[in-house]
Each structure stands twice: as structure tokens, then as C-alpha cells.
């Protein structure tokens, strides 16, 4: 196998250069529009400097593209190899059939209790980042739950069905966003925005806004995302229940990352401090498939430090983290990916590759499709005169 060059490893710098050329922007013009120095852009394009999330956001906004475009998502070749691409259309069709009742030849849906158990199993699979397995189950489950929503009279049973519908739509959003199908993710959240208020559960409404704030971050609209988080906090009163506190805490963490990527370090620290105070009350929680608690607050603080190019500080925080034995695989995978990024940009390349291996062990499907993994691997390849075989194998596995 020939050794990858800077061009063959691609990376976000090359895509910035390509889209800028399509727009007819010189580095000077792009820098002016993004408020990033041309020298900084040149170093990013040449792989000599990390494209931090705040810079990626600014450049994406200047180029009028989504962040996923600059990350090169979706990764079609991997999706085809995993046969995930053929599972997307049935899920989209199930969402399109949102308000269409079952036909005469369609089998009747299972009882709500049975569907609740099936949806709960999908939530557990979501925590393990088992996207292929989830995608296979989603179309039929969506059809069954939709049938109940269309046929139930107003009351508790309808609220139960709408709650399940909201949870399924959120699962579609998670899968769609993780594998880079942003249109599917947006469609799923638009459906969740309808079903969540019908569920009678204000936490579901807040969670839909929590996820939608992330889509705004993906579109480099951090200011709007923060406004949405603030609205969600105003509408979700602290009723004293642990689950409510956890959702509110997760909203604070979302605002911290949005503020950090917007370049508002002071605001990010304020949100993180508030989240830490809530985490002291709740301890480690798993309500609604969210992972909130003291450990996740530290992980978000680590990520915020990396976003500001404070990689040594991020690594210092990372080394203090002790993941609980029962920590969800998907969240553990994110921790190891963020740690690998900090290790890469503090020139601890062997440690970074070990962390990527831990991410792959914890959540292989998530790691394979994570844009941060692709950028870190590309950076590690460029840092070597000749990459070792295990790094080349990893790069081939995740499509770099």
C-alpha cells in the first residue's frame, strides 16, 4: 500500500480550499468573510494547524455551507460497505407516512406496552451506538406507533403513543446525524417537534430543543442555538425531579459548547459552572437516554478547552476523568475521541492512537463515522514520514 500523502488523506483543509475555489474566494477574501487570518487558513489547508470547531463554524458560515459539508459527510463508501445506505430510504418513507393510516392489508400494530418495551430496547442500542441494528428496526416501529397516534382518542393512551413517537423520532435524529444524513436528522426533529407537545411531557419538548440547538451548531448558527436553549430552560420549570434537573443540566452543557464555538469563553465557563452545580445534586443519570452528571460536565469542559485551542488544558482535564464501569458506550467513545484530539495537538501521537483504539473498542460504529476521528487520523498520517501498519489499517477502516 502506498504511503498516504497530504492530498490523499484529504481532511477539512482540502475541502475548505475546494469550496472556496468554487465560490471564487481567495484566502484573503475568505479570511475577511470568516474573520480568520489568511495565514491561519493557509496553515489549516496545509495540515499544519488544527481547524478548531469555532474556525470551522466561521468558515462554513462564510462559505454558506453546513459544517457537515466541510467534514465531507456522509461517508458514502463506509455506508455502502456497512449497507447502512439502503436502510435510510425505508426510515424516510416511514416518516413521510406520518399521518397516513394503515391500509386494509396492513397488519395491526402491537399493544402499546409491547411497543414501549421495543422502544426502550432501541434506546439501549442507541447508548451502545449500534446504528446498523437500530436502522433495521426503525421503519416498522415507526409505522406501528404512528398507527396508534392516529387511532387513539385524546387521553392517556394518546399521550403514551405520542411519547413513543417522540422518542423514536429522536432515535432517527441520532442515527441520521451520526452517519451524516443531516436532511434525515432535520426531518426527524421536525416530526418530534409535533409529537413531543402531544406527549404531555415537558421534558420531551425540552429535549427536542436540545437536539435542535445542536443542528443549529452544525449550521454555524450558534447564537440562535443559545437562544433556543434559553427558551427551553424558561419553559422547563425545575420541579425538583431528578430527570428534570438532568435535562436542564444537559441544556446548560449544550449552551456551554455553543458559547465556546461562538468564541465566548466567559459565557462557556458560566454555563459549565451552572451545569456542575446541577450535577452535584443529581449525580450520574441516564434519564431519557441523556448522559448527565459530574463526569459528563468534565468531558464537556475538556471539549470546550480544545475548542479554544487549549489542548494541554483539555488533556489535563481528560487525564482526571475516570469513566464509571457502566458508562454508556457512545458517551465513552466521545470521551476517547476528544482525548485523542487533545493528544494529537500536543504531539503525543502514540497516546492519541491508543485513545482512538479505545474509542473503537467502546463504540465501533460511532467511531467509524465520527468526523473528529477522520480529522485526527489524517493529522496523524501527515505527522509521519511513513505511517505504521496499524495506523494505516485504522485509516482504511474508517475511510481516511
C-alpha positions in Angstrom: 0.0 0.0 0.0 1.5 3.4 -0.9 2.0 5.8 1.9 -0.8 8.5 2.0 0.3 12.0 1.1 -1.4 15.2 2.4 -3.6 15.3 -0.6 -4.7 11.6 -0.4 -5.5 11.9 3.3 -7.8 14.8 2.4 -9.1 16.5 5.6 -11.1 19.6 6.3 -8.4 21.9 5.0 -8.6 20.5 1.5 -12.4 20.8 1.5 -12.2 24.4 2.6 -9.8 25.1 -0.3 -12.1 23.3 -2.7 -15.3 25.1 -1.6 -13.5 28.5 -1.5 -12.4 27.9 -5.1 -15.9 27.1 -6.1 -17.1 30.4 -4.6 -14.2 32.3 -6.2 -12.8 33.4 -2.9 -9.1 34.0 -2.4 -7.7 33.2 1.1 -7.7 36.9 1.8 -11.4 37.2 0.9 -12.4 34.1 2.8 -10.4 35.3 5.8 -12.2 38.6 5.7 -15.6 37.0 5.5 -14.8 34.5 8.2 -12.8 36.8 10.4 -9.9 34.4 10.3 -6.4 35.4 9.2 -5.3 34.2 5.7 -2.1 32.9 7.3 -4.2 30.7 9.7 -6.3 29.4 6.8 -3.1 28.6 4.9 -1.8 26.6 7.8 -5.1 24.7 8.1 -5.1 23.9 4.4 -1.6 22.6 4.6 -2.3 20.5 7.6 0.0 22.5 9.9 -2.8 23.8 12.1 -6.0 22.3 13.6 -9.3 23.6 12.3 -11.0 24.2 15.6 -14.8 23.9 15.7 -15.1 27.7 16.1 -13.0 28.3 13.0 -14.8 25.6 11.1 -18.1 27.3 12.0 -16.9 30.7 10.9 -15.6 29.3 7.6 -18.8 27.3 6.9 -20.8 30.4 7.5 -18.6 32.5 5.2 -18.9 29.8 2.5 -22.7 29.4 3.0 -22.4 25.6 3.6 -23.1 23.4 6.5 -20.3 22.1 8.8 -21.1 18.6 7.6 -20.1 19.6 4.0 -16.6 20.7 5.3 -16.3 17.4 7.2 -17.1 15.5 4.0 -20.2 13.8 5.4 -21.9 11.5 4.7 -19.1 8.9 4.2 -20.8 7.1 1.4 -18.2 4.4 0.9 -18.4 3.3 4.5 -22.2 3.5 4.5 -22.3 1.2 1.4 -19.8 -1.2 2.9 -22.0 -1.4 6.1 -25.1 -1.5 4.0 -26.5 1.4 6.0 -27.2 3.4 2.9 -30.0 1.1 1.9 -31.6 1.3 5.3 -32.1 5.1 5.1 -34.9 5.2 2.5 -37.3 3.0 4.5 -36.8 5.2 7.5 -37.5 8.3 5.5 -40.6 6.7 4.0 -41.9 5.8 7.5 -41.5 9.5 8.4 -43.3 10.5 5.2 -46.2 8.2 6.2 -46.6 10.2 9.4 -50.3 11.0 9.0 -51.4 8.1 6.7 -53.5 5.4 8.4 -52.7 1.7 7.9 -54.3 0.1 4.8 -56.7 -2.8 4.8 -53.9 -5.4 4.2 -51.5 -4.0 6.8 -51.1 -6.0 10.0 -52.4 -4.3 13.1 -49.9 -2.7 15.5 -48.8 -4.4 18.7 -50.1 -3.2 22.0 -48.6 0.0 23.4 -47.0 -1.9 26.3 -45.1 -4.2 23.8 -44.1 -1.1 21.7 -42.9 0.6 24.8 -40.5 -2.3 25.5 -39.3 -2.3 21.9 -38.6 1.5 22.0 -36.7 1.1 25.3 -34.5 -1.6 23.7 -33.7 0.8 20.9 -32.7 3.4 23.5 -30.3 0.9 25.0 -28.9 0.2 21.5 -28.6 3.9 21.0 -26.4 4.1 24.1 -24.2 1.4 22.6 -24.1 3.3 19.2 -25.4 0.3 17.3 -26.7 2.3 14.4 -27.0 -0.5 11.9 -29.1 -2.6 14.2 -31.3 0.4 15.1 -31.8 1.3 11.5 -33.2 -2.1 10.7 -35.8 -1.8 13.4 -37.0 1.8 12.9 -39.3 1.6 9.9 -41.7 -1.0 11.3 -41.7 0.5 14.8 -42.4 4.0 13.4 -45.4 2.6 11.4 -46.8 0.8 14.4 -46.5 3.8 16.8 -47.9 6.2 14.1 -50.9 3.9 13.8 -51.6 4.3 17.5 -51.3 8.1 17.4 -53.8 8.3 14.5 -56.4 6.0 16.1 -56.2 6.8 19.8 -58.7 9.2 21.4 -57.5 12.1 23.4 -56.3 10.9 26.8 -53.6 9.0 28.5 -53.2 6.4 25.7 -52.7 9.1 23.1 -50.1 10.7 25.2 -48.3 7.4 25.6 -48.3 6.9 21.9 -47.1 10.4 21.2 -44.3 9.9 23.8 -43.1 6.8 22.0 -43.4 8.6 18.7 -41.2 11.5 20.0 -38.6 9.0 21.3 -38.5 7.2 18.0 -38.1 10.4 16.1 -35.2 11.3 18.4 -33.6 8.0 17.7 -33.9 8.7 13.9 -32.3 12.1 14.5 -29.4 10.5 16.5 -28.7 7.9 13.8 -29.1 10.4 10.9 -26.8 13.0 12.4 -24.1 10.5 13.4 -23.8 9.0 10.0 -24.0 12.4 8.3 -27.6 12.3 6.8 -28.5 15.8 8.0 -31.7 16.1 6.0 -33.0 12.9 7.7 -32.0 14.3 11.1 -33.8 17.5 10.4 -37.0 15.7 9.2 -36.9 13.5 12.3 -36.7 16.5 14.6 -39.5 18.3 12.8 -41.7 15.3 13.5 -40.5 15.2 17.1 -41.5 18.9 17.4 -45.1 17.9 16.7 -45.3 14.7 18.8 -43.4 16.0 21.9 -46.1 18.6 23.0 -48.8 15.9 22.5 -47.0 13.6 24.9 -47.9 15.6 27.9 -44.2 15.5 28.9 -42.5 18.9 29.0 -39.1 17.2 29.2 -39.6 15.8 25.7 -40.2 19.3 24.5 -37.0 20.5 26.1 -35.0 17.6 24.6 -36.3 18.3 21.1 -35.0 21.9 21.6 -31.7 20.5 23.0 -31.2 18.4 19.8 -32.3 21.2 17.5 -29.7 23.5 19.1 -27.1 21.0 18.0 -28.4 21.2 14.4 -28.0 25.0 14.7 -24.4 24.4 15.8 -23.9 22.2 12.8 -25.2 25.0 10.6 -22.8 27.5 12.3 -25.8 29.4 13.9 -24.5 29.3 17.5 -26.3 32.5 18.6 -29.7 31.0 17.6 -28.9 27.8 19.3 -28.1 29.6 22.6 -31.4 31.5 22.3 -33.3 28.2 21.8 -31.6 26.7 24.9 -32.5 29.7 26.9 -36.2 29.3 25.8 -36.1 25.6 26.7 -34.9 26.5 30.2 -37.6 29.1 30.6 -40.3 26.6 29.6 -39.0 23.7 31.7 -39.6 24.5 35.3 -37.4 22.9 37.9 -40.0 20.7 39.6 -37.5 19.0 41.8 -37.4 15.7 40.0 -34.0 14.3 39.1 -35.0 13.7 35.5 -36.0 17.4 35.1 -32.8 18.5 36.7 -30.8 16.3 34.4 -32.5 17.7 31.3 -31.9 21.2 32.5 -28.2 20.3 33.2 -27.8 18.9 29.7 -29.2 22.1 28.3 -26.6 24.1 30.2 -23.9 21.8 28.7 -25.2 22.4 25.2 -25.1 26.1 25.8 -21.5 25.9 27.0 -20.4 24.2 23.8 -22.3 26.6 21.7 -20.8 29.6 23.5 -17.3 28.1 23.2 -17.6 27.6 19.5 -19.0 31.0 19.1 -15.8 32.4 20.7 -17.5 33.4 24.0 -15.1 31.8 26.6 -16.6 33.6 29.6 -20.1 32.6 28.6 -19.0 29.0 28.2 -17.4 28.9 31.6 -20.6 30.3 33.2 -22.7 27.6 31.6 -20.2 24.9 32.7 -20.2 26.2 36.2 -24.0 26.1 36.4 -24.1 22.6 34.9 -21.5 21.5 37.5 -23.7 22.7 40.3 -26.7 20.8 38.9 -24.6 17.7 38.5 -23.6 17.8 42.2 -27.3 17.5 43.0 -28.2 14.7 40.5 -25.1 12.5 40.4 -24.7 10.3 37.4 -28.0 10.0 35.5 -29.3 8.2 32.4 -32.8 9.7 32.1 -34.3 9.9 28.6 -31.2 8.4 27.1 -29.2 11.6 28.1 -26.0 11.1 30.0 -25.6 13.8 32.6 -23.6 14.0 35.8 -20.2 15.1 37.1 -18.2 13.0 34.6 -20.0 14.5 31.6 -19.5 18.0 32.9 -15.8 17.4 33.0 -15.9 15.9 29.5 -17.7 18.9 28.1 -15.1 21.2 29.9 -12.4 19.2 28.2 -14.1 19.6 24.8 -14.6 23.4 25.4 -10.9 23.8 26.1 -10.0 22.0 22.9 -12.4 24.2 21.0 -10.3 27.2 22.2 -7.1 25.5 21.2 -6.2 25.0 24.8 -5.2 21.4 24.2 -2.8 21.0 27.1 -5.6 22.1 29.4 -8.0 19.7 27.7 -5.6 16.9 28.2 -5.1 17.7 31.8 -8.8 17.5 32.3 -9.0 14.3 30.3 -6.5 12.5 32.5 -8.6 13.2 35.6 -11.6 11.5 34.1 -12.5 8.1 35.5 -15.3 6.6 33.4 -17.8 4.6 35.5 -17.8 0.9 34.7 -21.4 1.2 33.4 -20.8 4.4 31.4 -22.7 4.2 28.1 -20.5 3.1 25.3 -21.5 6.0 23.0 -20.6 8.6 25.6 -17.3 6.8 26.4 -16.5 6.8 22.8 -16.9 10.5 22.5 -14.6 10.9 25.5 -11.8 8.9 23.9 -12.2 10.8 20.5 -11.9 14.2 22.3 -9.0 12.9 24.3 -7.3 11.7 21.1 -7.7 15.2 19.6 -6.0 16.8 22.5 -3.2 14.3 22.5 -2.7 14.8 18.7 -2.3 18.6 19.0 0.1 18.3 22.0 2.3 16.0 19.8 1.5 12.9 21.9 0.8 10.8 18.8 1.2 7.4 20.2 -1.2 8.2 23.0 -3.6 9.7 20.5 -3.7 6.5 18.5 -4.2 4.4 21.7 -7.2 6.7 22.6 -8.6 6.1 19.1 -8.3 2.4 19.7 -10.2 2.8 23.0 -13.0 4.7 21.1 -13.2 1.9 18.5 -13.4 -0.7 21.3 -16.1 1.2 23.1 -18.3 2.3 20.2 -17.0 1.0 16.8 -19.8 2.2 14.6 -19.8 5.7 16.1 -16.0 5.9 15.8 -16.1 4.8 12.2 -18.4 7.7 11.2 -17.1 10.4 13.6 -15.8 13.4 11.7 -13.4 14.2 14.6 -11.8 10.7 14.2 -11.3 11.3 10.4 -9.6 14.6 11.1 -7.4 13.2 13.9 -6.3 10.2 11.8 -5.5 12.4 8.8 -3.4 14.6 11.1 -1.5 11.5 12.5 -0.8 10.3 9.0 0.6 13.7 7.9 2.8 13.7 11.0 4.7 10.6 10.0 7.3 10.2 7.3 6.0 6.7 6.9 2.9 5.6 8.8 3.0 2.2 10.7 0.8 -0.6 9.6 -1.7 -0.4 12.5 -2.4 3.3 11.8 -2.8 2.5 8.1 -5.3 -0.2 8.9 -7.2 2.1 11.2 -7.3 4.8 8.5 -8.6 2.3 5.9 -11.2 1.0 8.4 -12.7 4.5 8.9 -12.2 5.6 5.3 -9.5 8.2 5.6 
